[in-house]
Amino acid sequence: MSAEIFTFLLSAYDISLARRIVAQRPPGGTIPVRPYYEGVIGAGIVAIDEAYAMSDAVDISQPVIAGTFHDGTTMVLDGYHRITRAYREGHATLRCCTLSAAETNQITLIDQGPCPCTCSGSADSKERRPSATRNLANN
């Protein structure tokens, strides 16, 4: 079974591992659909296959997974097709499981780019998250 990977800028996350981590816990809250759709998907930051998002393969009853970063901010790492479907169907929120910073670090495969959160970190900033790589074969 191959791992599902989410790539954002120059970072990559092991979504298969994230799903295993959250599998036995209930969703801890919700996320607002509209800001994620309009601010991330609508802005073209994350590319989405709209036909797939509206297919029966996408189940919006499944929670999205967010990661927590060094400064306490969070970002959705799994669920952008669910966000798209929820937005198109007029849902205001989706259930969410949020990984701790340690869990987010555990699923981080490559972190070579600017911080994806709203902190002031940039590719040249000393405040960016430390570089980390992990080989999928070590799982």
Secondary structure as a PSIPRED ss2 file (coil, helix, strand):
# PSIPRED VFORMAT (PSIPRED V4.0)

   1 M C   1.000  0.000  0.000
   2 S C   1.000  0.000  0.000
   3 A C   1.000  0.000  0.000
   4 E C   1.000  0.000  0.000
   5 I E   0.000  0.000  1.000
   6 F E   0.000  0.000  1.000
   7 T E   0.000  0.000  1.000
   8 F E   0.000  0.000  1.000
   9 L C   1.000  0.000  0.000
  10 L C   1.000  0.000  0.000
  11 S E   0.000  0.000  1.000
  12 A E   0.000  0.000  1.000
  13 Y E   0.000  0.000  1.000
  14 D E   0.000  0.000  1.000
  15 I H   0.000  1.000  0.000
  16 S H   0.000  1.000  0.000
  17 L H   0.000  1.000  0.000
  18 A H   0.000  1.000  0.000
  19 R H   0.000  1.000  0.000
  20 R H   0.000  1.000  0.000
  21 I H   0.000  1.000  0.000
  22 V H   0.000  1.000  0.000
  23 A C   1.000  0.000  0.000
  24 Q C   1.000  0.000  0.000
  25 R C   1.000  0.000  0.000
  26 P C   1.000  0.000  0.000
  27 P C   1.000  0.000  0.000
  28 G C   1.000  0.000  0.000
  29 G E   0.000  0.000  1.000
  30 T E   0.000  0.000  1.000
  31 I E   0.000  0.000  1.000
  32 P E   0.000  0.000  1.000
  33 V H   0.000  1.000  0.000
  34 R H   0.000  1.000  0.000
  35 P H   0.000  1.000  0.000
  36 Y H   0.000  1.000  0.000
  37 Y H   0.000  1.000  0.000
  38 E H   0.000  1.000  0.000
  39 G H   0.000  1.000  0.000
  40 V H   0.000  1.000  0.000
  41 I H   0.000  1.000  0.000
  42 G C   1.000  0.000  0.000
  43 A C   1.000  0.000  0.000
  44 G C   1.000  0.000  0.000
  45 I C   1.000  0.000  0.000
  46 V C   1.000  0.000  0.000
  47 A C   1.000  0.000  0.000
  48 I C   1.000  0.000  0.000
  49 D C   1.000  0.000  0.000
  50 E H   0.000  1.000  0.000
  51 A H   0.000  1.000  0.000
  52 Y H   0.000  1.000  0.000
  53 A H   0.000  1.000  0.000
  54 M C   1.000  0.000  0.000
  55 S C   1.000  0.000  0.000
  56 D C   1.000  0.000  0.000
  57 A C   1.000  0.000  0.000
  58 V C   1.000  0.000  0.000
  59 D C   1.000  0.000  0.000
  60 I C   1.000  0.000  0.000
  61 S C   1.000  0.000  0.000
  62 Q C   1.000  0.000  0.000
  63 P C   1.000  0.000  0.000
  64 V E   0.000  0.000  1.000
  65 I E   0.000  0.000  1.000
  66 A E   0.000  0.000  1.000
  67 G E   0.000  0.000  1.000
  68 T E   0.000  0.000  1.000
  69 F C   1.000  0.000  0.000
  70 H C   1.000  0.000  0.000
  71 D C   1.000  0.000  0.000
  72 G C   1.000  0.000  0.000
  73 T C   1.000  0.000  0.000
  74 T E   0.000  0.000  1.000
  75 M E   0.000  0.000  1.000
  76 V E   0.000  0.000  1.000
  77 L E   0.000  0.000  1.000
  78 D E   0.000  0.000  1.000
  79 G C   1.000  0.000  0.000
  80 Y H   0.000  1.000  0.000
  81 H H   0.000  1.000  0.000
  82 R H   0.000  1.000  0.000
  83 I H   0.000  1.000  0.000
  84 T H   0.000  1.000  0.000
  85 R H   0.000  1.000  0.000
  86 A H   0.000  1.000  0.000
  87 Y H   0.000  1.000  0.000
  88 R H   0.000  1.000  0.000
  89 E C   1.000  0.000  0.000
  90 G C   1.000  0.000  0.000
  91 H C   1.000  0.000  0.000
  92 A C   1.000  0.000  0.000
  93 T E   0.000  0.000  1.000
  94 L E   0.000  0.000  1.000
  95 R E   0.000  0.000  1.000
  96 C E   0.000  0.000  1.000
  97 C E   0.000  0.000  1.000
  98 T E   0.000  0.000  1.000
  99 L C   1.000  0.000  0.000
 100 S C   1.000  0.000  0.000
 101 A H   0.000  1.000  0.000
 102 A H   0.000  1.000  0.000
 103 E H   0.000  1.000  0.000
 104 T H   0.000  1.000  0.000
 105 N H   0.000  1.000  0.000
 106 Q H   0.000  1.000  0.000
 107 I H   0.000  1.000  0.000
 108 T E   0.000  0.000  1.000
 109 L E   0.000  0.000  1.000
 110 I E   0.000  0.000  1.000
 111 D E   0.000  0.000  1.000
 112 Q C   1.000  0.000  0.000
 113 G C   1.000  0.000  0.000
 114 P C   1.000  0.000  0.000
 115 C C   1.000  0.000  0.000
 116 P C   1.000  0.000  0.000
 117 C C   1.000  0.000  0.000
 118 T C   1.000  0.000  0.000
 119 C C   1.000  0.000  0.000
 120 S C   1.000  0.000  0.000
 121 G C   1.000  0.000  0.000
 122 S C   1.000  0.000  0.000
 123 A C   1.000  0.000  0.000
 124 D C   1.000  0.000  0.000
 125 S C   1.000  0.000  0.000
 126 K C   1.000  0.000  0.000
 127 E C   1.000  0.000  0.000
 128 R C   1.000  0.000  0.000
 129 R C   1.000  0.000  0.000
 130 P C   1.000  0.000  0.000
 131 S C   1.000  0.000  0.000
 132 A C   1.000  0.000  0.000
 133 T E   0.000  0.000  1.000
 134 R C   1.000  0.000  0.000
 135 N C   1.000  0.000  0.000
 136 L H   0.000  1.000  0.000
 137 A H   0.000  1.000  0.000
 138 N H   0.000  1.000  0.000
 139 N C   1.000  0.000  0.000
